[in-house]
């Protein structure tokens, strides 16, 4: 059973919530959760990732945010606490964007970052598991 917490340190825009719901419906997994995680790598040492999950793993935190169930592993949560997940559309295409107040440096790609406490490219959250 998934234990859903009421409060999260992560917010999700209306546009992102709607896009997640659309993807879940398109994938035939309306009850799935959106895993948001941090892994080592990328230009700045850490990078964001997202995946659909049907089951939570040991140590995961699950939050109901704007009608979407988010799952975040315990290693990624300190890096993601305070983040805002948005879905943006522009001339170069559309996609999810994470605004992270914990990031002290970001790459131009928008999916790589570092923090004061991040171990750099050799380490990272490493919390993503399949």
Phi and psi in radians as a Rosetta constraint file:
Dihedral C 1 N 2 CA 2 C 2 CIRCULARHARMONIC -1.559 0.35
Dihedral N 2 CA 2 C 2 N 3 CIRCULARHARMONIC 2.142 0.35
Dihedral C 2 N 3 CA 3 C 3 CIRCULARHARMONIC -1.631 0.35
Dihedral N 3 CA 3 C 3 N 4 CIRCULARHARMONIC 1.998 0.35
Dihedral C 3 N 4 CA 4 C 4 CIRCULARHARMONIC -1.710 0.35
Dihedral N 4 CA 4 C 4 N 5 CIRCULARHARMONIC 2.211 0.35
Dihedral C 4 N 5 CA 5 C 5 CIRCULARHARMONIC -1.551 0.35
Dihedral N 5 CA 5 C 5 N 6 CIRCULARHARMONIC 2.572 0.35
Dihedral C 5 N 6 CA 6 C 6 CIRCULARHARMONIC -1.380 0.35
Dihedral N 6 CA 6 C 6 N 7 CIRCULARHARMONIC -0.596 0.35
Dihedral C 6 N 7 CA 7 C 7 CIRCULARHARMONIC -1.950 0.35
Dihedral N 7 CA 7 C 7 N 8 CIRCULARHARMONIC 2.460 0.35
Dihedral C 7 N 8 CA 8 C 8 CIRCULARHARMONIC -2.324 0.35
Dihedral N 8 CA 8 C 8 N 9 CIRCULARHARMONIC 2.682 0.35
Dihedral C 8 N 9 CA 9 C 9 CIRCULARHARMONIC -1.551 0.35
Dihedral N 9 CA 9 C 9 N 10 CIRCULARHARMONIC 0.121 0.35
Dihedral C 9 N 10 CA 10 C 10 CIRCULARHARMONIC -2.089 0.35
Dihedral N 10 CA 10 C 10 N 11 CIRCULARHARMONIC 2.344 0.35
Dihedral C 10 N 11 CA 11 C 11 CIRCULARHARMONIC -1.933 0.35
Dihedral N 11 CA 11 C 11 N 12 CIRCULARHARMONIC 2.722 0.35
Dihedral C 11 N 12 CA 12 C 12 CIRCULARHARMONIC -2.294 0.35
Dihedral N 12 CA 12 C 12 N 13 CIRCULARHARMONIC 2.204 0.35
Dihedral C 12 N 13 CA 13 C 13 CIRCULARHARMONIC -1.204 0.35
Dihedral N 13 CA 13 C 13 N 14 CIRCULARHARMONIC 2.834 0.35
Dihedral C 13 N 14 CA 14 C 14 CIRCULARHARMONIC -1.021 0.35
Dihedral N 14 CA 14 C 14 N 15 CIRCULARHARMONIC -0.732 0.35
Dihedral C 14 N 15 CA 15 C 15 CIRCULARHARMONIC -1.113 0.35
Dihedral N 15 CA 15 C 15 N 16 CIRCULARHARMONIC -0.743 0.35
Dihedral C 15 N 16 CA 16 C 16 CIRCULARHARMONIC -1.174 0.35
Dihedral N 16 CA 16 C 16 N 17 CIRCULARHARMONIC -0.750 0.35
Dihedral C 16 N 17 CA 17 C 17 CIRCULARHARMONIC -1.041 0.35
Dihedral N 17 CA 17 C 17 N 18 CIRCULARHARMONIC -0.769 0.35
Dihedral C 17 N 18 CA 18 C 18 CIRCULARHARMONIC -1.133 0.35
Dihedral N 18 CA 18 C 18 N 19 CIRCULARHARMONIC -0.703 0.35
Dihedral C 18 N 19 CA 19 C 19 CIRCULARHARMONIC -1.158 0.35
Dihedral N 19 CA 19 C 19 N 20 CIRCULARHARMONIC -0.702 0.35
Dihedral C 19 N 20 CA 20 C 20 CIRCULARHARMONIC -1.069 0.35
Dihedral N 20 CA 20 C 20 N 21 CIRCULARHARMONIC -0.790 0.35
Dihedral C 20 N 21 CA 21 C 21 CIRCULARHARMONIC -1.060 0.35
Dihedral N 21 CA 21 C 21 N 22 CIRCULARHARMONIC -0.713 0.35
Dihedral C 21 N 22 CA 22 C 22 CIRCULARHARMONIC -1.081 0.35
Dihedral N 22 CA 22 C 22 N 23 CIRCULARHARMONIC -0.782 0.35
Dihedral C 22 N 23 CA 23 C 23 CIRCULARHARMONIC -1.117 0.35
Dihedral N 23 CA 23 C 23 N 24 CIRCULARHARMONIC -0.764 0.35
Dihedral C 23 N 24 CA 24 C 24 CIRCULARHARMONIC -1.058 0.35
Dihedral N 24 CA 24 C 24 N 25 CIRCULARHARMONIC -0.724 0.35
Dihedral C 24 N 25 CA 25 C 25 CIRCULARHARMONIC -1.164 0.35
Dihedral N 25 CA 25 C 25 N 26 CIRCULARHARMONIC -0.797 0.35
Dihedral C 25 N 26 CA 26 C 26 CIRCULARHARMONIC -1.062 0.35
Dihedral N 26 CA 26 C 26 N 27 CIRCULARHARMONIC -0.599 0.35
Dihedral C 26 N 27 CA 27 C 27 CIRCULARHARMONIC -1.464 0.35
Dihedral N 27 CA 27 C 27 N 28 CIRCULARHARMONIC -0.062 0.35
Dihedral C 27 N 28 CA 28 C 28 CIRCULARHARMONIC 1.233 0.35
Dihedral N 28 CA 28 C 28 N 29 CIRCULARHARMONIC 0.450 0.35
Dihedral C 28 N 29 CA 29 C 29 CIRCULARHARMONIC -2.243 0.35
Dihedral N 29 CA 29 C 29 N 30 CIRCULARHARMONIC 1.085 0.35
Dihedral C 29 N 30 CA 30 C 30 CIRCULARHARMONIC -1.094 0.35
Dihedral N 30 CA 30 C 30 N 31 CIRCULARHARMONIC -0.346 0.35
Dihedral C 30 N 31 CA 31 C 31 CIRCULARHARMONIC -1.725 0.35
Dihedral N 31 CA 31 C 31 N 32 CIRCULARHARMONIC 0.081 0.35
Dihedral C 31 N 32 CA 32 C 32 CIRCULARHARMONIC -1.236 0.35
Dihedral N 32 CA 32 C 32 N 33 CIRCULARHARMONIC 2.887 0.35
Dihedral C 32 N 33 CA 33 C 33 CIRCULARHARMONIC -1.973 0.35
Dihedral N 33 CA 33 C 33 N 34 CIRCULARHARMONIC 2.728 0.35
Dihedral C 33 N 34 CA 34 C 34 CIRCULARHARMONIC -1.691 0.35
Dihedral N 34 CA 34 C 34 N 35 CIRCULARHARMONIC 1.998 0.35
Dihedral C 34 N 35 CA 35 C 35 CIRCULARHARMONIC -1.520 0.35
Dihedral N 35 CA 35 C 35 N 36 CIRCULARHARMONIC 2.199 0.35
Dihedral C 35 N 36 CA 36 C 36 CIRCULARHARMONIC -1.991 0.35
Dihedral N 36 CA 36 C 36 N 37 CIRCULARHARMONIC 2.242 0.35
Dihedral C 36 N 37 CA 37 C 37 CIRCULARHARMONIC -2.515 0.35
Dihedral N 37 CA 37 C 37 N 38 CIRCULARHARMONIC 2.934 0.35
Dihedral C 37 N 38 CA 38 C 38 CIRCULARHARMONIC -2.152 0.35
Dihedral N 38 CA 38 C 38 N 39 CIRCULARHARMONIC 2.369 0.35
Dihedral C 38 N 39 CA 39 C 39 CIRCULARHARMONIC -2.330 0.35
Dihedral N 39 CA 39 C 39 N 40 CIRCULARHARMONIC 2.731 0.35
Dihedral C 39 N 40 CA 40 C 40 CIRCULARHARMONIC -1.185 0.35
Dihedral N 40 CA 40 C 40 N 41 CIRCULARHARMONIC 2.520 0.35
Dihedral C 40 N 41 CA 41 C 41 CIRCULARHARMONIC 2.278 0.35
Dihedral N 41 CA 41 C 41 N 42 CIRCULARHARMONIC -2.995 0.35
Dihedral C 41 N 42 CA 42 C 42 CIRCULARHARMONIC 1.406 0.35
Dihedral N 42 CA 42 C 42 N 43 CIRCULARHARMONIC 3.055 0.35
Dihedral C 42 N 43 CA 43 C 43 CIRCULARHARMONIC -1.131 0.35
Dihedral N 43 CA 43 C 43 N 44 CIRCULARHARMONIC -0.569 0.35
Dihedral C 43 N 44 CA 44 C 44 CIRCULARHARMONIC -1.865 0.35
Dihedral N 44 CA 44 C 44 N 45 CIRCULARHARMONIC 0.080 0.35
Dihedral C 44 N 45 CA 45 C 45 CIRCULARHARMONIC 1.933 0.35
Dihedral N 45 CA 45 C 45 N 46 CIRCULARHARMONIC -0.578 0.35
Dihedral C 45 N 46 CA 46 C 46 CIRCULARHARMONIC -2.294 0.35
Dihedral N 46 CA 46 C 46 N 47 CIRCULARHARMONIC 2.631 0.35
Dihedral C 46 N 47 CA 47 C 47 CIRCULARHARMONIC -2.456 0.35
Dihedral N 47 CA 47 C 47 N 48 CIRCULARHARMONIC 2.650 0.35
Dihedral C 47 N 48 CA 48 C 48 CIRCULARHARMONIC -1.468 0.35
Dihedral N 48 CA 48 C 48 N 49 CIRCULARHARMONIC 2.696 0.35
Dihedral C 48 N 49 CA 49 C 49 CIRCULARHARMONIC -2.563 0.35
Dihedral N 49 CA 49 C 49 N 50 CIRCULARHARMONIC 2.751 0.35
Dihedral C 49 N 50 CA 50 C 50 CIRCULARHARMONIC -2.456 0.35
Dihedral N 50 CA 50 C 50 N 51 CIRCULARHARMONIC 2.532 0.35
Dihedral C 50 N 51 CA 51 C 51 CIRCULARHARMONIC -2.697 0.35
Dihedral N 51 CA 51 C 51 N 52 CIRCULARHARMONIC 2.726 0.35
Dihedral C 51 N 52 CA 52 C 52 CIRCULARHARMONIC -1.553 0.35
Dihedral N 52 CA 52 C 52 N 53 CIRCULARHARMONIC 2.399 0.35
Dihedral C 52 N 53 CA 53 C 53 CIRCULARHARMONIC -2.293 0.35
Dihedral N 53 CA 53 C 53 N 54 CIRCULARHARMONIC 2.470 0.35
Dihedral C 53 N 54 CA 54 C 54 CIRCULARHARMONIC -1.791 0.35
Dihedral N 54 CA 54 C 54 N 55 CIRCULARHARMONIC -0.265 0.35
Dihedral C 54 N 55 CA 55 C 55 CIRCULARHARMONIC -2.372 0.35
Dihedral N 55 CA 55 C 55 N 56 CIRCULARHARMONIC 2.528 0.35
Dihedral C 55 N 56 CA 56 C 56 CIRCULARHARMONIC -1.526 0.35
Dihedral N 56 CA 56 C 56 N 57 CIRCULARHARMONIC 2.628 0.35
Dihedral C 56 N 57 CA 57 C 57 CIRCULARHARMONIC -1.706 0.35
Dihedral N 57 CA 57 C 57 N 58 CIRCULARHARMONIC 2.847 0.35
Dihedral C 57 N 58 CA 58 C 58 CIRCULARHARMONIC -1.025 0.35
Dihedral N 58 CA 58 C 58 N 59 CIRCULARHARMONIC 2.304 0.35
Dihedral C 58 N 59 CA 59 C 59 CIRCULARHARMONIC 1.555 0.35
Dihedral N 59 CA 59 C 59 N 60 CIRCULARHARMONIC -0.146 0.35
Dihedral C 59 N 60 CA 60 C 60 CIRCULARHARMONIC -1.226 0.35
Dihedral N 60 CA 60 C 60 N 61 CIRCULARHARMONIC 2.627 0.35
Dihedral C 60 N 61 CA 61 C 61 CIRCULARHARMONIC -1.950 0.35
Dihedral N 61 CA 61 C 61 N 62 CIRCULARHARMONIC 2.335 0.35
Dihedral C 61 N 62 CA 62 C 62 CIRCULARHARMONIC -2.052 0.35
Dihedral N 62 CA 62 C 62 N 63 CIRCULARHARMONIC 2.283 0.35
Dihedral C 62 N 63 CA 63 C 63 CIRCULARHARMONIC -2.221 0.35
Dihedral N 63 CA 63 C 63 N 64 CIRCULARHARMONIC 2.484 0.35
Dihedral C 63 N 64 CA 64 C 64 CIRCULARHARMONIC -1.671 0.35
Dihedral N 64 CA 64 C 64 N 65 CIRCULARHARMONIC 1.978 0.35
Dihedral C 64 N 65 CA 65 C 65 CIRCULARHARMONIC -2.270 0.35
Dihedral N 65 CA 65 C 65 N 66 CIRCULARHARMONIC 2.030 0.35
Dihedral C 65 N 66 CA 66 C 66 CIRCULARHARMONIC 0.953 0.35
Dihedral N 66 CA 66 C 66 N 67 CIRCULARHARMONIC 0.673 0.35
Dihedral C 66 N 67 CA 67 C 67 CIRCULARHARMONIC 1.414 0.35
Dihedral N 67 CA 67 C 67 N 68 CIRCULARHARMONIC 0.122 0.35
Dihedral C 67 N 68 CA 68 C 68 CIRCULARHARMONIC -2.100 0.35
Dihedral N 68 CA 68 C 68 N 69 CIRCULARHARMONIC 2.381 0.35
Dihedral C 68 N 69 CA 69 C 69 CIRCULARHARMONIC -1.555 0.35
Dihedral N 69 CA 69 C 69 N 70 CIRCULARHARMONIC 2.047 0.35
Dihedral C 69 N 70 CA 70 C 70 CIRCULARHARMONIC -1.738 0.35
Dihedral N 70 CA 70 C 70 N 71 CIRCULARHARMONIC 2.424 0.35
Dihedral C 70 N 71 CA 71 C 71 CIRCULARHARMONIC -2.123 0.35
Dihedral N 71 CA 71 C 71 N 72 CIRCULARHARMONIC 2.275 0.35
Dihedral C 71 N 72 CA 72 C 72 CIRCULARHARMONIC -2.322 0.35
Dihedral N 72 CA 72 C 72 N 73 CIRCULARHARMONIC 2.240 0.35
Dihedral C 72 N 73 CA 73 C 73 CIRCULARHARMONIC -1.287 0.35
Dihedral N 73 CA 73 C 73 N 74 CIRCULARHARMONIC 2.786 0.35
Dihedral C 73 N 74 CA 74 C 74 CIRCULARHARMONIC -1.161 0.35
Dihedral N 74 CA 74 C 74 N 75 CIRCULARHARMONIC -0.443 0.35
Dihedral C 74 N 75 CA 75 C 75 CIRCULARHARMONIC -1.355 0.35
Dihedral N 75 CA 75 C 75 N 76 CIRCULARHARMONIC -0.564 0.35
Dihedral C 75 N 76 CA 76 C 76 CIRCULARHARMONIC -1.421 0.35
Dihedral N 76 CA 76 C 76 N 77 CIRCULARHARMONIC -0.486 0.35
Dihedral C 76 N 77 CA 77 C 77 CIRCULARHARMONIC -0.971 0.35
Dihedral N 77 CA 77 C 77 N 78 CIRCULARHARMONIC -0.776 0.35
Dihedral C 77 N 78 CA 78 C 78 CIRCULARHARMONIC -1.039 0.35
Dihedral N 78 CA 78 C 78 N 79 CIRCULARHARMONIC -0.551 0.35
Dihedral C 78 N 79 CA 79 C 79 CIRCULARHARMONIC -1.341 0.35
Dihedral N 79 CA 79 C 79 N 80 CIRCULARHARMONIC -0.473 0.35
Dihedral C 79 N 80 CA 80 C 80 CIRCULARHARMONIC -1.743 0.35
Dihedral N 80 CA 80 C 80 N 81 CIRCULARHARMONIC -0.230 0.35
Dihedral C 80 N 81 CA 81 C 81 CIRCULARHARMONIC -1.033 0.35
Dihedral N 81 CA 81 C 81 N 82 CIRCULARHARMONIC 2.148 0.35
Dihedral C 81 N 82 CA 82 C 82 CIRCULARHARMONIC 1.677 0.35
Dihedral N 82 CA 82 C 82 N 83 CIRCULARHARMONIC -0.051 0.35
Dihedral C 82 N 83 CA 83 C 83 CIRCULARHARMONIC -1.294 0.35
Dihedral N 83 CA 83 C 83 N 84 CIRCULARHARMONIC 2.754 0.35
Dihedral C 83 N 84 CA 84 C 84 CIRCULARHARMONIC -2.168 0.35
Dihedral N 84 CA 84 C 84 N 85 CIRCULARHARMONIC 2.142 0.35
Dihedral C 84 N 85 CA 85 C 85 CIRCULARHARMONIC -1.696 0.35
Dihedral N 85 CA 85 C 85 N 86 CIRCULARHARMONIC 2.218 0.35
Dihedral C 85 N 86 CA 86 C 86 CIRCULARHARMONIC -2.257 0.35
Dihedral N 86 CA 86 C 86 N 87 CIRCULARHARMONIC 2.865 0.35
Dihedral C 86 N 87 CA 87 C 87 CIRCULARHARMONIC -2.154 0.35
Dihedral N 87 CA 87 C 87 N 88 CIRCULARHARMONIC 2.102 0.35
Dihedral C 87 N 88 CA 88 C 88 CIRCULARHARMONIC -2.101 0.35
Dihedral N 88 CA 88 C 88 N 89 CIRCULARHARMONIC 2.555 0.35
Dihedral C 88 N 89 CA 89 C 89 CIRCULARHARMONIC -2.143 0.35
Dihedral N 89 CA 89 C 89 N 90 CIRCULARHARMONIC 2.389 0.35
Dihedral C 89 N 90 CA 90 C 90 CIRCULARHARMONIC -2.698 0.35
Dihedral N 90 CA 90 C 90 N 91 CIRCULARHARMONIC -2.986 0.35
Dihedral C 90 N 91 CA 91 C 91 CIRCULARHARMONIC -1.099 0.35
Dihedral N 91 CA 91 C 91 N 92 CIRCULARHARMONIC -0.520 0.35
Dihedral C 91 N 92 CA 92 C 92 CIRCULARHARMONIC -1.565 0.35
Dihedral N 92 CA 92 C 92 N 93 CIRCULARHARMONIC 0.085 0.35
Dihedral C 92 N 93 CA 93 C 93 CIRCULARHARMONIC 2.100 0.35
Dihedral N 93 CA 93 C 93 N 94 CIRCULARHARMONIC -2.905 0.35
Dihedral C 93 N 94 CA 94 C 94 CIRCULARHARMONIC -2.295 0.35
Dihedral N 94 CA 94 C 94 N 95 CIRCULARHARMONIC 2.701 0.35
Dihedral C 94 N 95 CA 95 C 95 CIRCULARHARMONIC 3.078 0.35
Dihedral N 95 CA 95 C 95 N 96 CIRCULARHARMONIC 3.017 0.35
Dihedral C 95 N 96 CA 96 C 96 CIRCULARHARMONIC -1.391 0.35
Dihedral N 96 CA 96 C 96 N 97 CIRCULARHARMONIC 2.525 0.35
Dihedral C 96 N 97 CA 97 C 97 CIRCULARHARMONIC -2.298 0.35
Dihedral N 97 CA 97 C 97 N 98 CIRCULARHARMONIC 2.360 0.35
Dihedral C 97 N 98 CA 98 C 98 CIRCULARHARMONIC -1.965 0.35
Dihedral N 98 CA 98 C 98 N 99 CIRCULARHARMONIC 2.094 0.35
Dihedral C 98 N 99 CA 99 C 99 CIRCULARHARMONIC -1.663 0.35
Dihedral N 99 CA 99 C 99 N 100 CIRCULARHARMONIC 2.052 0.35
Dihedral C 99 N 100 CA 100 C 100 CIRCULARHARMONIC -2.091 0.35
Dihedral N 100 CA 100 C 100 N 101 CIRCULARHARMONIC 1.927 0.35
Dihedral C 100 N 101 CA 101 C 101 CIRCULARHARMONIC -1.214 0.35
Dihedral N 101 CA 101 C 101 N 102 CIRCULARHARMONIC -0.243 0.35
Dihedral C 101 N 102 CA 102 C 102 CIRCULARHARMONIC -1.431 0.35
Dihedral N 102 CA 102 C 102 N 103 CIRCULARHARMONIC -0.286 0.35
Dihedral C 102 N 103 CA 103 C 103 CIRCULARHARMONIC -1.268 0.35
Dihedral N 103 CA 103 C 103 N 104 CIRCULARHARMONIC 2.255 0.35
Dihedral C 103 N 104 CA 104 C 104 CIRCULARHARMONIC -1.764 0.35
Dihedral N 104 CA 104 C 104 N 105 CIRCULARHARMONIC -0.291 0.35
Dihedral C 104 N 105 CA 105 C 105 CIRCULARHARMONIC -2.601 0.35
Dihedral N 105 CA 105 C 105 N 106 CIRCULARHARMONIC 2.473 0.35
Dihedral C 105 N 106 CA 106 C 106 CIRCULARHARMONIC -2.321 0.35
Dihedral N 106 CA 106 C 106 N 107 CIRCULARHARMONIC 2.687 0.35
Dihedral C 106 N 107 CA 107 C 107 CIRCULARHARMONIC -1.625 0.35
Dihedral N 107 CA 107 C 107 N 108 CIRCULARHARMONIC 2.785 0.35
Dihedral C 107 N 108 CA 108 C 108 CIRCULARHARMONIC -1.087 0.35
Dihedral N 108 CA 108 C 108 N 109 CIRCULARHARMONIC -0.374 0.35
Dihedral C 108 N 109 CA 109 C 109 CIRCULARHARMONIC -1.206 0.35
Dihedral N 109 CA 109 C 109 N 110 CIRCULARHARMONIC -0.404 0.35
Dihedral C 109 N 110 CA 110 C 110 CIRCULARHARMONIC 1.464 0.35
Dihedral N 110 CA 110 C 110 N 111 CIRCULARHARMONIC -0.094 0.35
Dihedral C 110 N 111 CA 111 C 111 CIRCULARHARMONIC -2.000 0.35
Dihedral N 111 CA 111 C 111 N 112 CIRCULARHARMONIC 0.087 0.35
Dihedral C 111 N 112 CA 112 C 112 CIRCULARHARMONIC -2.195 0.35
Dihedral N 112 CA 112 C 112 N 113 CIRCULARHARMONIC 2.463 0.35
Dihedral C 112 N 113 CA 113 C 113 CIRCULARHARMONIC -2.710 0.35
Dihedral N 113 CA 113 C 113 N 114 CIRCULARHARMONIC 2.995 0.35
Dihedral C 113 N 114 CA 114 C 114 CIRCULARHARMONIC -2.458 0.35
Dihedral N 114 CA 114 C 114 N 115 CIRCULARHARMONIC 2.802 0.35
Dihedral C 114 N 115 CA 115 C 115 CIRCULARHARMONIC -2.228 0.35
Dihedral N 115 CA 115 C 115 N 116 CIRCULARHARMONIC 2.991 0.35
Dihedral C 115 N 116 CA 116 C 116 CIRCULARHARMONIC -1.035 0.35
Dihedral N 116 CA 116 C 116 N 117 CIRCULARHARMONIC -0.593 0.35
Dihedral C 116 N 117 CA 117 C 117 CIRCULARHARMONIC -1.685 0.35
Dihedral N 117 CA 117 C 117 N 118 CIRCULARHARMONIC -0.042 0.35
Dihedral C 117 N 118 CA 118 C 118 CIRCULARHARMONIC -1.247 0.35
Dihedral N 118 CA 118 C 118 N 119 CIRCULARHARMONIC 2.458 0.35
Dihedral C 118 N 119 CA 119 C 119 CIRCULARHARMONIC -1.356 0.35
Dihedral N 119 CA 119 C 119 N 120 CIRCULARHARMONIC -0.050 0.35
Dihedral C 119 N 120 CA 120 C 120 CIRCULARHARMONIC 1.589 0.35
Dihedral N 120 CA 120 C 120 N 121 CIRCULARHARMONIC -2.974 0.35
Dihedral C 120 N 121 CA 121 C 121 CIRCULARHARMONIC -1.114 0.35
Dihedral N 121 CA 121 C 121 N 122 CIRCULARHARMONIC -0.413 0.35
Dihedral C 121 N 122 CA 122 C 122 CIRCULARHARMONIC -1.411 0.35
Dihedral N 122 CA 122 C 122 N 123 CIRCULARHARMONIC -0.212 0.35
Dihedral C 122 N 123 CA 123 C 123 CIRCULARHARMONIC -2.173 0.35
Dihedral N 123 CA 123 C 123 N 124 CIRCULARHARMONIC -2.275 0.35
Dihedral C 123 N 124 CA 124 C 124 CIRCULARHARMONIC 2.039 0.35
Dihedral N 124 CA 124 C 124 N 125 CIRCULARHARMONIC -3.138 0.35
Dihedral C 124 N 125 CA 125 C 125 CIRCULARHARMONIC -1.055 0.35
Dihedral N 125 CA 125 C 125 N 126 CIRCULARHARMONIC -0.833 0.35
Dihedral C 125 N 126 CA 126 C 126 CIRCULARHARMONIC 1.035 0.35
Dihedral N 126 CA 126 C 126 N 127 CIRCULARHARMONIC 0.319 0.35
Dihedral C 126 N 127 CA 127 C 127 CIRCULARHARMONIC -1.485 0.35
Dihedral N 127 CA 127 C 127 N 128 CIRCULARHARMONIC -0.160 0.35
Dihedral C 127 N 128 CA 128 C 128 CIRCULARHARMONIC -1.330 0.35
Dihedral N 128 CA 128 C 128 N 129 CIRCULARHARMONIC 2.221 0.35
Dihedral C 128 N 129 CA 129 C 129 CIRCULARHARMONIC -2.356 0.35
Dihedral N 129 CA 129 C 129 N 130 CIRCULARHARMONIC 2.547 0.35
